[in-house]
Amino acid sequence: MLKTFKKGGVHPHENKLSAAVAVEVLPPPQKVYIPLGQSLGAPAKPLVDKGNDVKVGQLIAKGESFISANVHSSVSGKVVKIDDITDPSGYRRKAVFIDCAGDEWIETIDRSVTIVRECTLSQKEIISKINEMGIVGLGGATFPSHVKLMVPEGKKAEVLIINGVECEPYLTADHRLMLEKGEEILVGITILMKALGVLKAAIGIESNKPDAIAHMQELAKSYKGIDVIALKVKYPQGAEKQLIKAVTGREVPSQKLPIEVGCVVNNVGTAFAVYEAVQKNKPLFERVVTVTGEKLASPSNFMVRVGTPVSELIEKAGGLPEDTGKIISGGPMMGKALNSADIPVMKGTSGILLFPAVESKRMQVQHCIRCARCVSACPMGLEPYLLEREVNAALWEEAENDRVMDCMECGSCQFTCPSGRPLLDYLRLGKNKVGQIIRTRTR
Amino acid sequence: MWGVVLALVPAMLVSFWYFSLGALLSIAVAVFTCVAVEYLVAKFILKEEPTLSDGSAVITGILLAFNVPSNLPWWELVIGSLFAIAVVKMSFGGLGKNPFNPALAGRVFMLISFPVDMTSWPLPVQNRFVLVDALTGPTALGTLSEGIKNGETISQLASKLPGYANLMMGNIGGSLGEVSAIALIIGGIYMLFRKIITWHIPVSYLLTVFLFTGVLWLINPERYIDPVFHLLAGGLILGAVFMATDMVTSPMTTKGMLIFGTGCGLLTVLIRVWGSYPEGVSFAILIMNAVTPLINKYVKPKRFGETVKA
């Protein structure tokens, strides 16, 4: 019996078109737009100005708040300007515009391919290195990794869980990374374990990636305390709390962090980035991005410099198909539709998905027939139909009591709704409003 | 919802076989009236685009016809359909907003309005190819209820009651869609398979009836008939599979569904055994429909992260 979480979940078509396509390293693009805010929390303060020359890996913006991450240049060239750009969230945010020239890396980066297994740094040094290199969670939430590794006073981490689930349909970036950089990921895991002071780690992988499971299991034999766990294919298996439940059987309490049950979760991509940062001195300025879509000529996995415009990736994968209706950053379930192909790849961009026009349209909204599918699909045990009504009637207090804040926006309810109701829109609105009310109350 | 219509086809075919043209005519009249009324109310009273394509009015029509004797005068069926759609469904705002199951409420409306016609049950026709006034006779539950009232014991009644085989196949008197247990169960399995319904309501409903009547039967088998008879006779299977599972009027959580089914079961047995009507399925489900909002308010799904102490 494969492990999974118990409550709710849905089964979208997997459509992993690019699963067999090896990661192709793209040359640096002509120009990049590197947003200053690429992590959860405050945006970084720029250290460069118009006209400055930068090298690959050079720190160009410093994260000064507690929850904030450094940003490094992904190319060598000249800073053109620092100006607003639309980022994948749809907001106008500050970004550093760089015109590329050559590909000159800063000297401290070890560009050899030899795998360095030994890590002599102390716990503190590892965390400050990760901070310095601008590592953020690459699963999508982009939480600064060094903050996650600082276990709060009075709490104890017992097990590190590595997320190799990749439950979003279409995406294959983590899958390819595990196949091609498995050894590096495992070294990264040992470093993370050391930073957290834990002796056990578990890598959770959905059973639709048997090659990755076999490969990681084989490699993990020579590392102490690391288990590879095959998980049942069920969306959202890769959600943090659902993954913890599946792997350990523990349930993170409502509104609490995983550390409450002694767990810290990191993505396989993050483990790889940690390896490169700590062992190779390489800041986080490139990542694997899946570029995919049913009509796309060649769905691919690319190693891409952060700041590369999305249009360039689509060009490399065979060009924009004629009848494209939506360009989505991320997967089809939780991804966001982009309003322009000039939007750059960020640290949290796991995929670019092109949806044909016919599939991009929403269903016609019909009456709720109280079929209760949303209730049984919700992995958090909420009642989306009820929250929709409460939000629609602006009953914020009721929505709070019915736990709207527990919603993780996985979209299972909307996916399963036979009446095509935009449940997730209402839930997001409800979270937004109730969140505001809670913040003013505690102030 | 067209899946439900498909699931009703086996029982419909059985009704054509046993009740011949009467069944065909009843279904046609009820479906036509329901669809027409829904269209007219939506278009001219609610002034919104009629949504007939969801098939819900067709289902109401079929179920309503299933719940009446096949020789019911057609105009009574028209009035019942009108009440079911216009009053019970559309006056609350249409699909998804009605608190009561329209077909059942329509049936009960007819039962109270036309008590004689609604309880004159035709027996299955002997010669299918000649259109004659069919013979009428009581339903199995009617015979039982009447006999018990007259002080007869179960063993004295046994010869008058249909056997299990006939109850399964439908070769008995009764409303046109309820007679064949097998055909209804086939439809139910299809709906379970297509995930149109879940097992919670039918199973808890049937199990409650089985256990409750089973206990009574063990106490006094001469006064109370055996539980298998209760399961197969009357409209129980039709009600448990097609009426109680109506998603609009049943609870949203699985726990709530179990409470709902159990409540339906208890009420059905109470009415059948001690009530003045021989059959209690319609009333039981309608009463539980009324309780559904309360169940939804107090029976919440198990929240993720609730049981663990922080």
Interface residues (C-beta under 8 A of the other chain):
Chain A: K7 K241 K245 R250 E251 V252 P253 S254 K256 E260 V261 Q366 H367 C368 I369 R370 C371 A372 V375 S376 C378 P379 M380 G381 L382 E383 Y385 L386 D402 R403 D406 S419
Chain B: M1 T51 D54 S56 G93 G94 L95 G96 K97 T198 M247 V248 T249 S250 P251 M252 T253 T254 N296 K300 P301 K302 R303 F304 G305 E306 T307 V308 K309 A310
